[in-house]
Structures are given as C-alpha cells and as structure tokens.
Amino acid sequence: MKLARFETGGRTALGVVVDDGVIDLAAAGCDWPDMLALIAKGETALANIRAATKGAAPHHALADVRLLAPLRPGKYMAIGMNYAKHLAEMGHAERPEHQYWFNKQTTCINGPYDPIVRGVTGKLDYEVELGVVIGRKAKGVKAANAIDHVFGYLVANDVSARDWQRHSPTFTMGKSFDTHGPIGPWIVTADEIPDPQALSLRCLVNGEVRQDSTTAGMLFGVAEQIEYLSTAFTLEPGDLLATGTPEGVGAGMDPPKFLQPSDVVRCEIDGIGAIENRVTE
C-alpha cells in the first residue's frame, strides 16, 4: 500500500495511491487526523484502510493533486559512512567500528517535488537514501526482530551543506537547513518490501546519473541500525531513519560538483518511487 499526504482545493488529506490516482481516505469513510496517528495504530489502521478502499475508484488523478511530505517525523536520524565506496570517495580507508549517527532537525522536511533552497551554503550536495519509518515502539530490539518494527519505506534526499557540515563534529548544522530534507513521494508499507537490503537506488542531477547502487551495499543493514539505536534510546512510531548513501556524491568527485540554482535532483528507489526537486537561491 502507498500512503500519501496531499493537497487539493486548499485542503490537506491522506490517501492511498492506486496506479495514477489517489483514494481520499476521508471521502472513503476512513478519516485520520494525520499520518502520525495512522502510523501509531499500525496494523489496525491498515486493516481498516484496506477494508474501506477495497474496490474503490480513485477520487483524484495524481496529476491533479500536490503531493506533500508524507509525514513530519518525531525524530529524524541519519547514518553516515554506511557504504564502502562512499567511505572511500570521502577519504576514509576503514570501515567504522561503530555506526555513525546524526540528527537532521525535523524542520528540514520538504515535499517530494518542492524546491530545495540553497541558503548560505556554497557547497550544496545530494544523497539518495532509503528512508525507514518506524511503526512500533522499539527499545532493546534485536536485529532478528527489528523489521517487525518498521511501518514502511520512502525515498529520502539527505541534502547536505558540506561547508556547514564541518562546523561541528555532529554534522547536524550542515544537514538541517530548511528544505534540505525532501522525502516521499509516499510511504510504501513494509509488507510490500520483503527485503530492504535488495533495492536499487539512484540519484540524477539534470538527467545525469550520479549515484547508482543497491541497498545490499550497506555496511550496517536496516535491522542492525534499529538494533543499535534502540539499545540506547526508544524509537517511536513515526520516527524516520535515513540509512546512508552510496558513492557518487558531488563532494566525492574530482573536482567536486556541487549543486547550483536551477539544478534538478531526482532520487529514485525501485519498488518505492521517485522524488524530484529543483534547487533555488
């Protein structure tokens, strides 16, 4: 199931994407106040949605609505240096001993097709990543059971201000500019992704393929990430994890190729979808 948040006629709504259309959940008699409330109800909510939308015709064509970021997460955590070739292009020779995590402030969240505002950075970069939406509270979870705590998956672009990223050891400043967190275009529920470590992902800038890899290349897989984080603190329904980016980022090129105003960045993950954002001043 593809769960979307969209705007039409000045109204924000939740819906199920079916082919080239979207079923409005409220119009189908299955209203939820927001995506976080839906996620918190887990399988109960999904069962109600399936029953309410079974055989229903879409209320809107996708082309006629504006897709929004599917959620504003409670926490937005991102792992760095999680693909071996990305480690190498950034000048790191060895696999990290521990997972390297940082926060992206949730005010960075941006829609799947909305502009990325460059802001004051002179070194704007892209990073296609698999986004994991937590569905069940996770504390002290072992990797063998970790995927049971996943609600669904989305496409994320961990937009990075490389100069500001190095202002502090945590990366948070350079990873949290407003609009530097495009996500979407919807949440694909976990039952539709049998193996999150078997997904192809790509990033294109102005049609040029910059990143082209698979999630099989992660040094620490999704289950290991959930185990590691939940050892220290509780992951809650609606938290979002960005799981790392493969090689091909602008900062890793010789010479570096950073994003400029009017550039169009497209991030794709097979089985989930694509987001596309134009850079503005």
C-alpha positions as CSV (number, residue, x, y, z in Angstrom):
1,M,0.0,0.0,0.0
2,K,1.2,3.5,-0.9
3,L,0.1,6.0,1.7
4,A,0.3,9.7,0.7
5,R,-0.4,13.1,2.1
6,F,-1.6,15.5,-0.4
7,E,-3.2,18.9,-1.0
8,T,-6.2,19.6,-3.2
9,G,-8.6,22.6,-3.3
10,G,-6.8,24.2,-0.3
11,R,-7.3,21.1,1.8
12,T,-4.7,18.6,3.2
13,A,-5.7,15.0,3.1
14,L,-4.4,11.4,3.5
15,G,-4.8,8.9,0.7
16,V,-3.9,5.6,-0.9
17,V,-2.2,5.8,-4.3
18,V,-3.5,3.4,-6.8
19,D,-1.9,3.5,-10.3
20,D,-2.3,7.1,-11.5
21,G,-4.9,8.1,-8.9
22,V,-5.4,8.6,-5.2
23,I,-8.2,7.5,-3.0
24,D,-9.1,10.1,-0.4
25,L,-9.3,8.3,3.0
26,A,-11.7,10.8,4.5
27,A,-14.0,10.5,1.4
28,A,-13.8,6.7,1.7
29,G,-15.1,6.9,5.3
30,C,-11.7,6.2,6.9
31,D,-10.5,9.5,8.3
32,W,-7.4,10.0,10.3
33,P,-6.2,13.3,11.9
34,D,-2.7,12.9,10.5
35,M,-0.1,10.4,9.3
36,L,1.4,10.0,12.7
37,A,-1.9,9.0,14.2
38,L,-2.4,6.5,11.5
39,I,1.1,5.0,11.9
40,A,0.6,4.7,15.7
41,K,-2.4,2.5,15.1
42,G,-0.3,0.2,13.0
43,E,-2.0,-2.9,11.6
44,T,-5.4,-1.9,13.0
45,A,-5.3,1.2,10.8
46,L,-4.0,-0.6,7.8
47,A,-6.8,-3.2,8.1
48,N,-9.4,-0.5,8.3
49,I,-7.9,1.3,5.3
50,R,-7.8,-1.9,3.2
51,A,-11.5,-2.6,4.0
52,A,-12.6,1.0,3.3
53,T,-10.7,1.3,0.0
54,K,-11.2,-2.3,-1.4
55,G,-12.6,-1.9,-5.0
56,A,-12.9,1.9,-4.6
57,A,-12.2,4.2,-7.5
58,P,-9.7,7.0,-7.1
59,H,-11.2,10.3,-6.1
60,H,-8.4,12.3,-7.8
61,A,-5.8,11.9,-10.5
62,L,-2.3,12.1,-9.1
63,A,-1.6,14.8,-11.7
64,D,-4.3,17.0,-10.2
65,V,-3.1,17.0,-6.6
66,R,0.0,18.3,-4.9
67,L,1.9,15.6,-3.0
68,L,3.3,16.7,0.3
69,A,5.9,15.2,2.6
70,P,4.1,12.1,3.8
71,L,4.9,12.9,7.5
72,R,6.7,15.2,9.9
73,P,8.7,12.6,12.0
74,G,9.1,12.8,15.7
75,K,12.8,12.1,15.3
76,Y,14.8,12.2,12.0
77,M,18.1,10.2,12.4
78,A,20.6,9.6,9.6
79,I,23.6,7.3,9.5
80,G,26.8,8.5,7.9
81,M,29.5,6.5,6.0
82,N,27.4,3.4,5.5
83,Y,28.5,2.3,2.1
84,A,32.2,1.2,1.5
85,K,32.7,3.1,-1.8
86,H,31.2,6.2,-0.3
87,L,33.6,5.9,2.6
88,A,36.5,5.7,0.1
89,E,35.4,8.7,-2.0
90,M,35.2,10.8,1.2
91,G,38.8,9.8,2.1
92,H,38.1,7.2,4.7
93,A,40.0,3.9,4.4
94,E,38.5,1.7,7.1
95,R,35.0,0.5,8.0
96,P,33.9,2.4,11.1
97,E,33.9,0.5,14.3
98,H,30.6,1.9,15.3
99,Q,27.6,3.2,13.4
100,Y,27.9,7.0,12.9
101,W,24.6,8.7,13.5
102,F,23.5,12.3,13.5
103,N,20.2,14.2,13.7
104,K,18.5,16.1,10.9
105,Q,16.2,18.6,12.5
106,T,12.6,17.9,11.5
107,T,12.2,21.5,10.3
108,C,14.2,20.4,7.3
109,I,11.4,18.2,6.0
110,N,10.4,19.1,2.5
111,G,7.9,17.8,-0.1
112,P,8.8,15.3,-2.8
113,Y,8.6,17.9,-5.5
114,D,9.2,21.2,-3.7
115,P,12.2,23.4,-4.2
116,I,15.4,23.0,-2.3
117,V,16.5,26.4,-1.2
118,R,20.3,26.6,-1.3
119,G,20.6,29.2,1.5
120,V,24.0,30.4,2.7
121,T,26.0,27.3,1.8
122,G,28.5,27.3,-1.0
123,K,28.8,23.5,-1.1
124,L,25.3,22.1,-1.6
125,D,25.2,18.3,-2.2
126,Y,22.8,15.5,-2.7
127,E,22.5,12.0,-1.1
128,V,19.9,9.5,-2.2
129,E,18.9,7.2,0.7
130,L,16.3,4.7,1.7
131,G,14.1,6.1,4.4
132,V,12.7,3.8,7.1
133,V,9.5,4.8,9.0
134,I,9.2,3.2,12.5
135,G,5.8,1.7,13.2
136,R,6.1,0.1,16.6
137,K,7.9,1.3,19.6
138,A,11.4,-0.2,19.7
139,K,13.6,-0.4,22.8
140,G,16.3,-3.0,23.2
141,V,15.3,-4.7,19.9
142,K,17.5,-7.4,18.4
143,A,18.3,-7.4,14.7
144,A,16.4,-10.7,14.2
145,N,13.1,-9.0,15.1
146,A,13.9,-5.4,14.1
147,I,12.0,-5.4,10.8
148,D,8.8,-6.1,12.7
149,H,9.0,-2.6,14.0
150,V,9.1,-1.0,10.5
151,F,5.9,0.6,9.3
152,G,7.1,1.4,5.8
153,Y,9.7,2.9,3.5
154,L,10.2,6.1,1.4
155,V,12.7,7.9,-0.7
156,A,14.9,10.5,1.1
157,N,17.4,13.0,-0.2
158,D,19.8,13.8,2.7
159,V,20.7,17.2,1.2
160,S,24.0,18.4,2.7
161,A,25.6,21.8,3.2
162,R,29.2,20.4,3.1
163,D,30.9,23.5,4.4
164,W,28.4,23.9,7.3
165,Q,28.5,20.2,7.9
166,R,32.1,20.6,9.2
167,H,31.3,23.5,11.6
168,S,30.7,20.9,14.3
169,P,31.5,17.2,14.8
170,T,27.9,16.0,14.7
171,F,27.1,17.2,11.1
172,T,23.7,18.5,12.4
173,M,24.2,22.1,11.2
174,G,25.1,21.1,7.7
175,K,22.4,18.5,7.4
176,S,19.4,20.5,8.8
177,F,18.9,23.6,6.6
178,D,15.2,24.4,5.9
179,T,14.0,22.5,2.8
180,H,17.1,20.1,2.9
181,G,15.0,17.1,3.8
182,P,12.8,16.1,0.8
183,I,11.0,12.8,1.4
184,G,8.3,10.8,-0.3
185,P,6.6,10.6,-2.6
186,W,4.6,8.4,-0.3
187,I,5.2,5.7,2.3
188,V,5.2,2.2,0.9
189,T,4.1,-0.2,3.7
190,A,6.5,-2.8,4.9
191,D,4.5,-5.7,3.6
192,E,5.3,-4.6,0.0
193,I,9.1,-4.6,0.6
194,P,10.1,-8.1,1.6
195,D,13.8,-7.3,1.8
196,P,15.0,-3.7,2.3
197,Q,18.6,-4.8,1.5
198,A,17.6,-5.7,-2.1
199,L,16.6,-2.3,-3.5
200,S,18.2,-0.4,-6.4
201,L,18.6,3.3,-5.8
202,R,19.8,6.2,-8.0
203,C,20.3,9.9,-8.0
204,L,20.3,12.0,-11.2
205,V,21.2,15.7,-11.5
206,N,19.8,17.3,-14.6
207,G,19.3,13.9,-16.1
208,E,22.9,12.8,-15.4
209,V,23.2,9.6,-13.3
210,R,25.4,10.5,-10.3
211,Q,24.6,7.6,-7.9
212,D,23.6,4.1,-9.0
213,S,23.8,1.3,-6.4
214,T,21.8,-1.1,-4.2
215,T,20.9,-1.2,-0.6
216,A,22.8,-4.5,-0.4
217,G,25.9,-2.4,-0.2
218,M,25.1,-1.1,3.3
219,L,27.8,-1.8,5.9
220,F,25.1,-1.9,8.6
221,G,21.7,-3.0,7.3
222,V,18.3,-1.7,8.4
223,A,17.9,-4.4,11.1
224,E,21.3,-3.7,12.5
225,Q,20.6,0.1,12.6
226,I,17.4,-0.4,14.5
227,E,19.1,-2.7,17.0
228,Y,21.9,-0.2,17.5
229,L,19.7,2.8,18.0
230,S,17.2,1.1,20.2
231,T,20.0,-0.1,22.5
232,A,20.4,3.5,23.6
233,F,17.0,5.1,23.3
234,T,13.5,4.4,22.3
235,L,12.4,4.6,18.7
236,E,8.8,5.6,18.5
237,P,6.0,5.3,15.8
238,G,6.7,7.9,13.1
239,D,10.4,8.3,13.7
240,L,12.4,8.4,10.4
241,L,15.8,6.8,9.7
242,A,17.9,7.7,6.7
243,T,20.0,4.6,6.1
244,G,23.1,6.0,4.3
245,T,24.1,6.9,0.8
246,P,26.2,5.1,-1.8
247,E,29.1,6.6,-3.8
248,G,28.7,9.4,-6.3
249,V,28.1,12.4,-4.2
250,G,29.2,15.8,-5.5
251,A,31.8,16.2,-2.8
252,G,33.5,13.0,-3.8
253,M,34.1,14.0,-7.4
254,D,37.4,15.4,-8.7
255,P,36.9,18.2,-8.9
256,P,33.8,18.4,-6.7
257,K,30.5,19.1,-8.4
258,F,28.1,20.9,-6.0
259,L,24.5,21.8,-6.8
260,Q,23.7,25.1,-8.3
261,P,20.4,27.1,-8.6
262,S,18.2,25.7,-11.3
263,D,19.7,22.2,-11.0
264,V,17.1,19.4,-10.8
265,V,17.8,16.5,-8.4
266,R,15.9,13.2,-8.9
267,C,16.2,10.4,-6.3
268,E,14.7,7.0,-7.2
269,I,14.3,3.7,-5.3
270,D,12.9,0.7,-7.2
271,G,9.7,-0.6,-5.6
272,I,9.1,2.7,-3.8
273,G,9.1,5.6,-6.3
274,A,10.9,8.9,-7.0
275,I,11.2,12.4,-5.7
276,E,12.4,15.4,-7.8
277,N,13.4,18.8,-6.5
278,R,14.7,21.9,-8.2
279,V,17.4,24.0,-6.5
280,T,16.7,27.7,-5.9
281,E,18.6,30.5,-4.3
